[in-house]
Amino acid sequence: MLEILNTMLPVFALIVLGYALAARRFLSKAFLDELNRLLFWVCLPALILHSMATAESLPAGTVRILALFWILTLLLIGLAWAAARLLQLPRNRFGAFVQAAFRGNLAYVGIPILTFAVQDQGPAVLSSVLTQTALVFAPTMLLYNLASVALLEWSRRTGERTGLSRSLRSIGRNPLVLASAAGALLFLAPFDLPGVLVDSLDFTGQIAAPASLLCVGGGMAYVSIKGRYRSATVASLIKVLVSPLLAFVVARLLGVEGQPLLVLMVLSACPTAVASYIMAKEMEGDEALASGAIVISTLLCIPGLALCLALV
């Protein structure tokens, strides 16, 4: 129990600090937007590149948990679609609701949680966990974006429609996807990066975990739920309760354990991604539902993540 508290408390203390500073307007929305841009384009890619470039071998079980995570994501989409029908949501809310139920904040919550969870086990274990996370994360971004675009396109009734080619171009320019692809090439390359470059990537990447959590907390102070409590809560429960339970049951049935199980469980229990609000806003989805799910799922994920760490 003490180990779980030692992992969880620093993570959510930073989220609470980010929220408190933003609520008092000590951190402005403009600053948080710029910090988020720095993380998205520089710090998180550096973290991914460093972990993959310094990995000595492909972590065991990576392909298996990637396949499991994709299957679980598709199951969540189906469950969320059924839940939206049971709630009798209007068509223009379907996309935002389903996206909130399956799209996890893998980068800004998953990576920091995993970093804090294994940081005392040495650099080799930390590098292995982060490499495995990156190799699951990058292909999943492709699935997340394609599914989100398809759902939001179906939901909206008016306005200019966003084509598949535009979505693919957006994915192709995603710095996290690009960093994962470049990291995979460096992992396969027959040479090592110069030490000064490795150290620079490591130093830059260390900013990612604490700053990401401040962004998550600060962002919560600037979003509005606007009467979407019921639908946002249901979507959040699917994301942070049903998702890790499904992951645990399927993983145990297939004999997944150890580090792969840790990565799978933490990524499955992550709250709704901030990107779901951005995409819903850009594609004329229900912004209030999307923002509500981010706030509620972030609050509800605390016991779920603690349980995941306890089970693993």
PEBEL-V176055 format. One record per residue. N is the residue number from 0. RES is the residue in one small letter. OMEGA is omega in degrees with one decimal (* if undefined). Layout:
N & RES & OMEGA
N & RES & OMEGA
This chain:
0 & m & -179.9
1 & l & 179.1
2 & e & 179.4
3 & i & 178.7
4 & l & 179.5
5 & n & 178.0
6 & t & -172.1
7 & m & -172.2
8 & l & 178.0
9 & p & -178.5
10 & v & -174.6
11 & f & 171.4
12 & a & 177.8
13 & l & 176.7
14 & i & 178.7
15 & v & 178.6
16 & l & 178.2
17 & g & 179.0
18 & y & -177.5
19 & a & -179.2
20 & l & 179.1
21 & a & 179.6
22 & a & 177.3
23 & r & 179.8
24 & r & 171.5
25 & f & 172.0
26 & l & -179.0
27 & s & 176.7
28 & k & 179.2
29 & a & 178.8
30 & f & -180.0
31 & l & 177.1
32 & d & 179.8
33 & e & 176.9
34 & l & 177.7
35 & n & 178.5
36 & r & 178.1
37 & l & 178.8
38 & l & -174.3
39 & f & -173.5
40 & w & -173.1
41 & v & -168.1
42 & c & 178.8
43 & l & 173.6
44 & p & 178.6
45 & a & 178.3
46 & l & 179.9
47 & i & 179.9
48 & l & -178.6
49 & h & -176.9
50 & s & -178.0
51 & m & -179.5
52 & a & -178.4
53 & t & 179.0
54 & a & -178.1
55 & e & -179.9
56 & s & 177.5
57 & l & -179.1
58 & p & -178.5
59 & a & 174.8
60 & g & -175.4
61 & t & -178.9
62 & v & -178.3
63 & r & -177.4
64 & i & 173.5
65 & l & 178.6
66 & a & 179.1
67 & l & -178.2
68 & f & 176.5
69 & w & 179.0
70 & i & 178.9
71 & l & 178.4
72 & t & 178.5
73 & l & 176.1
74 & l & 179.2
75 & l & 177.5
76 & i & 178.1
77 & g & 179.0
78 & l & -179.8
79 & a & 177.6
80 & w & 178.5
81 & a & 179.7
82 & a & 178.5
83 & a & 177.6
84 & r & 178.3
85 & l & 178.0
86 & l & -179.4
87 & q & 178.3
88 & l & 174.4
89 & p & -174.8
90 & r & -175.8
91 & n & 176.1
92 & r & -175.1
93 & f & -175.2
94 & g & -179.6
95 & a & -179.2
96 & f & -176.9
97 & v & 179.3
98 & q & 179.8
99 & a & -176.6
100 & a & -177.3
101 & f & -172.5
102 & r & -175.7
103 & g & 178.4
104 & n & -173.1
105 & l & -175.4
106 & a & -171.1
107 & y & 177.1
108 & v & -177.0
109 & g & -178.6
110 & i & 177.2
111 & p & 179.8
112 & i & 179.9
113 & l & 178.3
114 & t & 178.9
115 & f & -176.1
116 & a & -174.1
117 & v & -174.3
118 & q & -179.6
119 & d & -176.9
120 & q & 175.1
121 & g & -177.0
122 & p & -179.1
123 & a & 179.5
124 & v & 179.2
125 & l & 179.0
126 & s & -179.9
127 & s & -179.7
128 & v & -178.7
129 & l & 176.3
130 & t & 179.1
131 & q & 178.2
132 & t & -179.9
133 & a & -178.7
134 & l & 172.5
135 & v & -174.4
136 & f & -171.8
137 & a & 178.1
138 & p & -179.5
139 & t & 175.8
140 & m & 176.8
141 & l & 178.9
142 & l & -179.7
143 & y & -175.3
144 & n & 179.4
145 & l & 179.9
146 & a & -179.0
147 & s & 179.3
148 & v & -179.6
149 & a & -178.1
150 & l & -179.2
151 & l & 175.5
152 & e & -179.5
153 & w & -173.6
154 & s & -172.6
155 & r & -172.8
156 & r & -174.6
157 & t & 176.1
158 & g & 179.9
159 & e & -178.1
160 & r & 179.9
161 & t & -177.3
162 & g & 179.3
163 & l & -178.7
164 & s & 178.2
165 & r & 178.3
166 & s & -180.0
167 & l & 177.4
168 & r & 178.6
169 & s & 178.4
170 & i & -178.9
171 & g & 178.5
172 & r & -178.9
173 & n & -175.6
174 & p & 179.1
175 & l & 175.7
176 & v & 179.1
177 & l & 179.5
178 & a & 178.4
179 & s & 178.0
180 & a & 178.1
181 & a & 177.7
182 & g & 177.7
183 & a & 177.7
184 & l & 177.9
185 & l & 177.5
186 & f & -178.6
187 & l & -175.2
188 & a & -178.5
189 & p & -179.4
190 & f & 177.3
191 & d & 175.1
192 & l & 175.1
193 & p & -176.1
194 & g & -178.5
195 & v & 178.7
196 & l & 177.4
197 & v & 180.0
198 & d & 178.7
199 & s & 176.9
200 & l & 179.8
201 & d & -178.3
202 & f & 179.1
203 & t & -178.7
204 & g & -180.0
205 & q & 177.7
206 & i & -167.4
207 & a & -172.6
208 & a & -179.1
209 & p & -177.8
210 & a & 177.8
211 & s & -178.8
212 & l & 174.7
213 & l & 178.3
214 & c & 179.1
215 & v & -179.8
216 & g & 179.9
217 & g & 179.5
218 & g & -180.0
219 & m & -178.8
220 & a & -174.9
221 & y & 179.0
222 & v & -178.0
223 & s & -179.5
224 & i & 173.9
225 & k & 172.6
226 & g & 179.9
227 & r & -173.6
228 & y & -174.6
229 & r & -177.2
230 & s & 179.1
231 & a & 179.2
232 & t & 179.2
233 & v & 178.1
234 & a & 180.0
235 & s & 179.3
236 & l & 175.7
237 & i & -175.6
238 & k & -171.3
239 & v & 178.8
240 & l & -178.1
241 & v & -177.2
242 & s & 179.8
243 & p & 177.3
244 & l & 176.0
245 & l & -178.8
246 & a & -178.1
247 & f & -178.8
248 & v & -178.5
249 & v & -178.8
250 & a & -179.4
251 & r & 177.6
252 & l & -178.7
253 & l & 175.7
254 & g & 177.7
255 & v & -179.6
256 & e & 177.8
257 & g & -177.0
258 & q & 178.5
259 & p & 178.9
260 & l & 177.8
261 & l & -178.8
262 & v & -179.0
263 & l & -176.7
264 & m & -178.2
265 & v & 179.5
266 & l & 179.3
267 & s & -175.8
268 & a & -179.8
269 & c & 178.3
270 & p & -179.8
271 & t & -176.4
272 & a & 175.8
273 & v & 179.5
274 & a & -179.7
275 & s & 176.6
276 & y & -178.7
277 & i & -178.2
278 & m & 178.6
279 & a & 179.9
280 & k & -177.2
281 & e & -175.9
282 & m & 173.7
283 & e & 174.4
284 & g & -178.4
285 & d & -176.5
286 & e & -177.8
287 & a & 178.3
288 & l & -179.4
289 & a & -179.1
290 & s & 177.6
291 & g & 179.4
292 & a & 178.2
293 & i & -178.7
294 & v & -174.7
295 & i & -178.5
296 & s & 177.5
297 & t & 177.2
298 & l & -176.0
299 & l & -175.1
300 & c & -176.1
301 & i & 178.8
302 & p & -179.6
303 & g & 178.2
304 & l & 177.2
305 & a & 178.8
306 & l & 178.3
307 & c & 179.5
308 & l & 178.7
309 & a & -179.7
310 & l & -179.3
311 & v & *
